[in-house]
Amino acid sequence: MRTLNVELGERAYPIHIGPGLLGQLALVTGALATPRVAIISNTVVAPLYLETLAAPLRNAGVRVTEIVLPDGESHKNWETLNLIFDAMLKDRCDRTTTVVALGGGVIGDLAGFAAASYQRGVPFVQVPTTLLSQVDSSVGGKTGINHPRGKNMVGAFWQPRLVLADTDTLKTLPERELSAGMAEVIKYGLIRDMAFLEWLETNMDRLMARDAEALSFAIERSCANKAEVVAGDERETARDGGRALLNLGHTFGHAIETGVGYGEWLHGEAVAAGTVMAAELSRRLGWLSAADVERTRDILRRAGLPVVGAALGADRYLDLMGHDKKVIAGKLRLVLLKQLGAAVTWGDAPEADIRAAIDACCA
């Protein structure tokens, strides 16, 4: 097991990474306020891992409420959030009950928002079971649900007490989900860690073959990057750079997810296509070369990711992107690449160039 820390003062917390962690009871019980938990999972993950996590807790005298939700991005909404509240209220969960998210990014976001909201806030633990959630969404305290007009538009910052990333759960991860997670891994190299990007280029075949050593290194390096960024700009308030840089490809990608309907594209797939658009726009601004853009496309392709966006049309993209959380005073701010390994938030890209980049990168 390797342990990293997210340094947030009195709200600092550890990220444990390694195999077989679901069975290490002390790691979880040490983060509980009282011997009472509500484990939130979904219909895919629960049959695989819920009992592995819940049984030792029950045997140790912890009262466990199990809440199993429908699977998929299309269920990341108010209706599903209320299923959590209904179950917690029915089982008389009090404000010392720790909410435990067992699943991927959708479950983590839903459970985290529920934890932030239930009785005005209860303790929260992340147990991510997908590559994407282990390297990105479980770390940093962003929680929320989708709105028909935009992804992640309603939510709260609510930091977990613990992130427990059991790498054994990746053995049951579908290939498409593995690829989707790799989009967020590649992101860290592109925005701030050129040495990691070069390592990924060398080791992508090992990663896609689920080599345990390579995956563990990639997860740890990604989490180290995320933890450092979050510690410096927890609530994404820095006007230049900061946590917003973690959104490379996301403004374009969220437009795809919203425009085609939640769940049609996986989040990582949309981010990959959006990353190519961001790279192409960076080229049009004179920062990247054509070879840099092709290098970006190549590593995404090798990870099994799409590099062509949904054919929504530039007008629709711009309309959807106008709801992005980085918009300030009506001005769209995008995360772009000054060079590979160095990102910047930029609000002065000409609309004509944005349109041209979208058109060049869409089917």
C-alpha positions, 0 to 999 in steps of 0.5 A: 500500500502507498499513502499520499495526503491531501494537505488541507489543514485540519481537513487533510486526509489520506489517499491509500492506494494498493491491492486488497484494501477493501478487506483492511477493516482498520483503514475504514473504521479509523475514519468513522465518526461513530460505528454507523455507516451508509454504503452507497453503491450501484447495481453493477458494483454492489454484487461484486464488492458491497459484501466485501466491504460491509461484512467486516464492518458488521462483524466489528459492530458497525451498523450498516445501511446499504443503498444500491442505486441504478447504474449510469450517468443518466441517473446522476440527478435529483431523483436518484439523490432523493433515493439516498435521502429516503433510505437514510431517513427510513433507517434513521441515519443521524448526523454522525453516520458516515456516508461511504461511496463504493463505485465510480465517479457517478456514485462518488459525486452522488454520495458526496453531494448527499453527505454534504447535504444530509442534515447539513453535512455528515462525514464522507469516505470515498472507495473508488472502484474505477480507474477514473474515480481512483485517479481523479473524481474521488480526490478533491471534494467536488460533488454534485449532480447533472442538470439538463442544461449542463453537467455538474451544475448543482453540487457542493465542495465536500472533502472526504475523510479518506480515499481508499483506492483498491487496485484489485477492483480494476480487474473487473473493470470493462475495457471501455471504462479502463480507457475512459479512466486513462483520459484523466491519467493522460490529462495530468501529463499534458497539463503539468507533468511532462515526465509523466506524459513521456512515461505514459507514451512508453508504458501505455501498452502495459497499462492497457494490458492491466499490468499491476505495477504500471497501473499502481504507478500511474494511479499514484502519480495522478493522485499526487498531481491532483492532491498538489493542485487541490491543496493550492486551490481547493475551491477553484477560485484562482483566476489564473491557473490553479484547480481550473487547469484540471479541466483540460478538455472538460468544457468541450467534453461536457458539451458533448455529454450534455448535447448527446444525452448523459450516458451516451458517451462516458465522461472520459471519452468526452474529455478525450475528444475535448482534449483534442479540440483544446490542443487544436485550438492551442495550435491555432493560437500559435502555441502548439505545433501540428506534431504536438496535436498529433502526439496528443491524438496518438496517446489518446488513440493508444488508450482506446479513446475517441479523438473525434467529437460528436457532430453537434455543430459549433453553434450548439457547442458554444451554447452548451459551453456557455453554461460552463462553471469557468464562465465569468461575467459572460466570458468563456475561459478555456483550459489550453496548452501553452506547450505539452506539459504546461496548461493555462486558463485563457479567456481571449481565444477568438470565437472564430478560432474556437469554431474552427477548432470544433469543426476540425475535430468533429465528425 
